[in-house]
Amino acid sequence: MPELLSPAGNLEKMKAAVLYGCDAVYLAGKSFGMRSAADNFTCEELAEAVSYAHGHGVRVYLTVNTMPHGDEYPALREYLKEISGYGIDAFIVADPGVIDTLREIMPQADIHISTQASIVSPAAALSYVKHFGVKRLVLARELKLDEIRAIRQALPEEVQIEAFIHGSMCVSYSGRCLLSNMLTGRDANRGMCTQPCRWNYTLYEEKRPDFPIPIEQNELGTFIMSSKDMCMIEHIPELVRAGVDSFKIEGRMKSAYYTAVVTNAYRMAIDRYKADPDHYQFDPAWLRELESVTHREYATGFYFDDPQEKPQISGMTGYIREKAYFAIAREIPEDCPLPKKNGDGYLCCFEQKNKVCVGDAAEIISPGRTGRACIVDLLYDENGQPLECAPHPSMIFYTYVPFEVRPGDIMRAGS
């Protein structure tokens, strides 16, 4: 069965991905990764992340996939030397110079070729294997499923392919974009994309600057730059049969809630298929889970559709907002003054993330389960005193729900 690979923008998000069922995480240090706007990891945090992940049987892939300029190589060398003993499972790299530098400093390192390399053919895939001896290829996002199948068939069996199956798409070719650098001076190809493709734009006629014309959608769609989000949750069998070895979720800049919910949904789908491929059935509840997180309209990217016939450009100027993330379950302290069970159900201890009040409809998300509904009938503070609301970030509160809750379970707003 394919690996489920989840994003880890910081340690909290990485732990959420691990708890909710990923097989591997990909993350970045403070430099040389393509998502510098994510929190990312200091060298000390990176060592802690590798230790935590390995302790839970999860692999760690480090992105070093920017296109560094010549004057950045001394810093790159120092960085690679500092992390060389951390036990990182593989490095995601795009630039041939970075590959050679990595080979020089860590000759035995496993290298995965980044999607930034834009591999779209068997010839390109075989070239990377022949000249660089890589273990995995992260394919360009602009491929149809039958093209992926052809690449798989051309490669040696021991070389893996990885493909994005969920998350934000890029209007530029596999992320090769100059727009951010042109408008803001921040180079997307060195990890500093400001996402100007998501901004709102207005047309001005040269001689009439006082008459701005907003760029709007018509019956054919909108032809500006903001792409739809990819969602392949309904197509697990096709992806498996195409020979994809690793299912990659985009989203290092998204929330820990996003990481947990998306990982959980795909984990359930993959496990269902693994248990009985011949009788596999898609569960619409998995898609409802994915609709609970921040996203644009969902589409299947380039896998099935010709973008000229079915444009991938979004008709939205913003996101569909995720359900409110109320709290995350914690261990119940031994000195808790409240009974572990009463007529209202099982006692739960939560750390608040967003304001929750008595009477709120809620759902509890657990690893391997979709949301279970409950009502917040009662709230108590750390001393067991009744509350009307839990308004403060990170405050600890108690409530009762009609089923058992484990540490790491998530309480979110209900329907």
C-alpha positions in Angstrom: 0.0 0.0 0.0 1.2 3.5 -0.7 2.8 5.7 2.0 0.7 8.6 3.4 2.9 11.6 3.5 1.7 14.6 5.5 3.0 18.2 5.9 4.6 19.4 9.1 5.0 23.2 9.3 6.0 23.0 12.9 6.3 20.5 15.8 2.6 20.8 16.8 1.5 20.1 13.2 3.9 17.2 12.9 2.6 15.6 16.1 -1.0 16.0 14.8 0.0 14.3 11.5 1.7 11.4 13.4 -1.3 10.9 15.8 -3.8 10.9 12.9 -2.0 8.2 10.9 0.7 9.4 8.5 3.5 7.1 7.5 5.9 10.0 6.9 6.1 13.7 7.3 8.0 16.3 5.2 9.3 19.5 6.8 11.9 22.2 6.4 14.5 24.0 8.4 14.6 27.7 8.7 16.4 28.0 5.3 16.5 26.3 1.9 12.9 25.0 2.0 10.1 26.2 -0.4 7.8 27.3 2.4 9.8 29.9 4.4 6.5 31.5 5.6 5.7 28.3 7.6 7.1 28.2 11.1 9.6 25.5 10.1 12.2 24.0 12.4 15.4 25.2 14.0 18.2 22.6 14.0 17.4 21.8 17.7 13.7 21.4 16.8 14.6 19.3 13.8 16.5 16.9 16.0 13.5 16.7 18.4 11.1 16.1 15.4 13.2 13.2 14.0 13.4 11.6 17.5 9.6 12.0 18.0 8.7 10.7 14.6 11.0 7.7 14.7 9.7 6.9 18.1 6.3 6.5 16.5 7.5 4.6 13.5 7.2 7.6 11.1 9.7 8.7 8.6 11.0 12.2 8.2 11.9 13.9 4.8 13.6 17.3 4.9 13.0 19.7 2.1 16.1 21.4 0.7 14.4 22.2 -2.5 15.0 25.9 -3.2 17.2 27.1 -6.1 20.0 28.7 -4.1 22.2 31.3 -5.8 26.0 31.0 -5.7 26.5 33.2 -2.6 24.1 31.0 -0.6 26.2 27.8 -0.9 28.5 28.4 2.1 25.5 28.7 4.3 24.0 25.6 2.7 27.2 23.6 3.4 27.2 24.6 7.1 23.5 23.8 7.4 23.9 20.3 5.9 27.0 19.6 8.1 25.1 20.6 11.2 22.2 18.3 10.5 24.2 15.4 9.0 23.9 13.2 12.1 20.2 13.7 12.8 19.0 10.5 11.1 16.8 12.2 8.5 15.3 9.5 6.3 15.5 11.4 3.0 16.1 14.8 1.5 13.8 16.4 -1.0 16.0 18.3 -3.5 15.4 20.1 -6.8 18.7 21.7 -7.8 21.6 19.6 -9.2 24.1 21.7 -7.4 22.3 21.0 -4.1 22.2 17.3 -4.9 26.0 17.3 -5.5 26.6 19.3 -2.3 24.5 16.9 -0.3 26.3 13.9 -1.8 29.6 15.4 -0.8 28.6 16.0 2.8 26.3 13.0 3.3 27.3 10.4 0.7 24.8 7.8 1.9 21.8 10.1 2.1 18.6 9.1 0.3 17.5 11.8 -2.2 14.0 12.4 -3.4 13.7 14.7 -6.5 11.3 17.6 -5.7 8.2 18.4 -7.7 10.2 21.7 -8.5 12.2 19.6 -11.0 9.0 19.3 -13.1 9.4 15.6 -14.1 6.7 15.0 -16.7 8.1 12.1 -18.8 9.7 8.7 -18.5 12.8 10.1 -20.1 13.2 12.8 -17.5 12.5 10.3 -14.7 15.1 7.8 -16.0 17.7 10.6 -16.4 17.5 11.5 -12.7 17.8 7.9 -11.7 20.8 7.3 -14.1 22.8 10.4 -13.2 21.9 11.0 -9.6 21.0 7.6 -8.2 17.9 8.9 -6.5 15.4 6.7 -4.5 12.2 8.6 -5.3 10.8 11.1 -7.8 8.1 13.6 -6.8 6.3 14.0 -10.0 5.1 17.3 -11.5 1.5 18.2 -10.7 0.7 18.7 -14.4 0.4 15.0 -15.2 -2.6 12.9 -16.1 -3.0 9.5 -14.4 -2.1 7.6 -17.5 1.2 9.6 -17.8 2.0 8.7 -14.2 1.3 5.1 -15.0 3.7 5.2 -18.0 6.5 6.7 -15.8 6.0 4.0 -13.3 6.3 1.3 -15.9 9.5 2.8 -17.3 11.3 2.9 -13.9 13.2 0.2 -12.0 11.0 -1.4 -9.4 13.1 -0.1 -6.5 12.6 3.6 -7.6 9.5 5.1 -6.0 7.2 7.8 -7.3 5.4 10.3 -5.2 2.4 12.5 -6.2 0.3 15.2 -4.6 -3.2 14.0 -3.9 -4.6 16.9 -1.8 -4.2 20.6 -1.2 -3.4 23.9 -2.9 -2.3 23.9 -6.5 -0.1 26.5 -8.2 -1.0 28.4 -11.3 2.6 28.3 -12.4 4.3 25.2 -13.7 5.0 23.0 -10.6 5.7 26.2 -8.6 8.2 27.8 -11.0 7.0 31.3 -10.5 8.5 34.8 -10.9 5.4 36.8 -10.0 6.1 37.0 -6.2 9.7 38.3 -6.9 8.5 40.8 -9.5 5.7 42.3 -7.2 7.3 42.0 -3.7 11.0 41.2 -4.2 10.5 37.8 -2.5 11.7 34.9 -4.7 9.3 32.0 -4.8 12.1 29.8 -6.1 14.1 30.4 -2.9 11.1 29.7 -0.6 9.6 33.1 -0.1 6.4 33.0 -2.2 3.9 35.7 -1.1 1.1 34.0 -3.2 0.2 37.0 -5.4 -1.8 34.6 -7.5 -4.3 34.6 -4.7 -4.7 38.4 -4.7 -7.6 40.4 -6.2 -6.8 42.3 -9.3 -8.4 45.3 -11.1 -8.1 46.5 -14.7 -7.4 50.2 -15.5 -7.6 51.8 -19.0 -4.5 53.8 -19.6 -6.3 57.2 -20.0 -9.0 56.6 -17.4 -7.2 55.7 -14.1 -10.2 56.9 -12.1 -12.4 54.1 -13.5 -11.1 50.8 -12.2 -12.8 47.6 -13.6 -12.8 44.6 -11.2 -11.9 41.3 -12.8 -15.0 39.2 -12.4 -16.2 35.7 -13.3 -18.4 35.1 -16.2 -20.3 32.0 -17.4 -17.1 30.5 -18.7 -15.3 30.9 -15.4 -12.5 33.3 -14.4 -9.2 33.4 -16.2 -6.9 35.0 -13.7 -4.6 33.1 -11.4 -6.1 31.5 -8.3 -6.3 27.8 -8.8 -8.8 25.4 -7.2 -7.5 23.0 -4.6 -6.8 19.4 -5.4 -8.8 16.6 -3.7 -8.4 13.0 -4.7 -10.2 11.3 -1.8 -12.7 9.7 -4.2 -10.0 8.2 -6.4 -7.8 6.1 -4.1 -8.1 2.9 -6.2 -7.0 4.7 -9.4 -4.0 6.2 -7.7 -3.0 2.8 -6.2 -3.4 1.0 -9.6 -1.3 3.7 -11.3 1.6 2.7 -9.1 2.0 5.8 -6.9 4.1 4.8 -4.0 3.6 7.9 -1.8 0.4 10.0 -1.5 1.5 13.6 -0.6 -0.7 16.1 1.2 0.1 19.8 0.6 -0.2 22.2 3.5 2.8 23.1 5.7 1.3 26.6 6.1 -2.1 25.3 7.1 -3.3 24.7 10.7 -2.7 21.7 13.0 -6.5 21.1 12.6 -6.1 20.9 8.8 -3.2 18.5 9.1 -5.0 16.2 11.5 -8.3 16.1 9.6 -6.9 15.7 6.1 -4.4 13.0 7.3 -7.2 11.2 9.1 -9.5 11.2 6.1 -6.9 9.8 3.7 -5.7 7.3 6.3 -9.3 5.9 6.6 -9.7 5.7 2.9 -6.3 4.0 2.3 -6.9 1.5 5.2 -10.4 0.7 3.8 -8.9 -0.1 0.4 -6.1 -2.1 1.9 -8.5 -4.3 3.9 -10.5 -5.4 0.8 -9.5 -3.9 -2.6 -12.1 -5.9 -4.5 -15.0 -4.6 -2.5 -13.8 -1.1 -1.6 -16.4 1.5 -1.3 -15.9 5.3 -0.9 -17.4 6.7 2.2 -18.9 10.2 1.6 -18.2 11.1 5.3 -14.5 11.3 4.3 -15.2 14.1 1.8 -17.4 15.8 4.4 -14.3 15.8 6.7 -12.2 17.4 4.0 -14.9 20.0 3.5 -14.5 21.0 7.1 -11.0 22.5 6.6 -9.9 25.7 4.9 -10.0 25.2 1.1 -11.1 26.6 -2.2 -13.4 24.6 -4.5 -12.1 21.1 -4.9 -11.0 19.6 -8.2 -8.9 16.6 -9.3 -6.1 18.7 -10.8 -4.6 17.4 -14.0 -5.3 13.7 -13.2 -8.4 13.3 -15.4 -9.2 16.6 -17.1 -7.7 18.7 -19.9 -7.3 22.1 -18.3 -8.5 23.8 -21.5 -11.8 21.9 -21.4 -12.2 22.1 -17.6 -10.3 25.0 -16.2 -8.6 24.6 -12.8 -8.9 28.3 -12.0 -11.0 29.2 -8.9 -14.1 31.3 -9.1 -13.4 32.5 -5.5 -11.3 35.3 -4.2 -10.9 33.7 -0.8 -11.2 30.5 1.1 -14.1 28.3 2.2 -13.4 28.7 5.9 -12.9 25.7 8.2 -15.1 24.8 11.1 -14.1 26.4 14.3 -11.4 24.4 16.1 -12.6 24.6 19.7 -10.1 22.5 21.6 -7.7 19.6 21.8 -8.1 16.8 24.4 -5.4 16.4 27.1 -4.8 13.9 29.8 -7.1 14.3 32.8 -4.9 15.3 35.8 -4.9 12.9 38.7 -6.0 15.7 41.0 -9.0 16.6 38.9 -11.9 17.4 41.4 -14.7 16.1 39.1 -16.0 12.5 38.7 -14.7 10.6 35.7 -18.2 9.7 34.7 -21.7 10.9 35.5 -25.2 11.0 33.9 -23.9 13.4 31.2 -21.3 11.0 30.0 -17.5 10.7 30.2 -15.3 13.5 31.7 -12.9 15.1 29.2 -10.1 17.6 29.7 -9.5 20.1 26.9 -7.0 22.8 26.0 -8.9 25.7 24.4 -8.0 26.8 20.9 -11.1 29.0 20.2 -14.0 30.2 22.3 -16.5 27.5 23.3 -19.7 28.1 25.3 -22.3 26.1 27.1 -25.0 25.1 24.5 -22.6 24.9 21.6 -23.0 22.1 19.1 -19.7 20.3 18.7 -18.1 17.3 17.1 -15.2 15.2 18.3 -12.6 14.0 15.8 -10.6 10.9 16.7 -7.8 9.0 14.8 -9.6 6.6 12.5 -13.1 8.1 13.0 -15.1 10.9 11.5 -16.7 13.5 13.6 -19.1 12.4 16.4 -21.7 14.9 17.4 -22.3 16.2 21.0 -23.6 19.2 22.8 -21.5 21.2 25.2 -24.0 21.0 28.1 -21.6 21.7 30.9 -18.2 23.5 31.3 -15.9 23.6 34.3 -12.6 25.3 35.0 -9.5 23.7 36.3 -10.8 23.8 39.8 -14.1 22.2 38.9 -16.1 25.4 39.1 -18.9 25.9 36.5 -18.3 28.1 33.5 -20.5 29.6 30.8 -17.7 29.9 28.3 -14.1 29.0 27.9 -12.9 32.3 26.3 -9.1 32.3 26.7 -6.6 30.6 24.4 -4.8 27.6 26.0 -7.0 27.6 29.1 -7.8 24.1 30.4 -11.5 23.2 30.8 -13.6 20.1 31.5 -16.8 18.9 30.0 -18.7 15.7 29.6 -19.5 13.9 26.4 -21.5 10.7 25.7 -18.5 8.7 24.6 -14.9 8.3 25.7 -12.3 10.8 24.4 -8.5 10.2 24.2 -5.7 12.8 24.4 -5.2 14.3 21.0 -8.8 14.1 20.0 -10.2 17.4 18.6 -13.3 19.3 19.5 -14.7 21.4 16.7 -17.9 23.3 16.0 -20.8 21.0 15.0 -23.4 21.4 12.4 
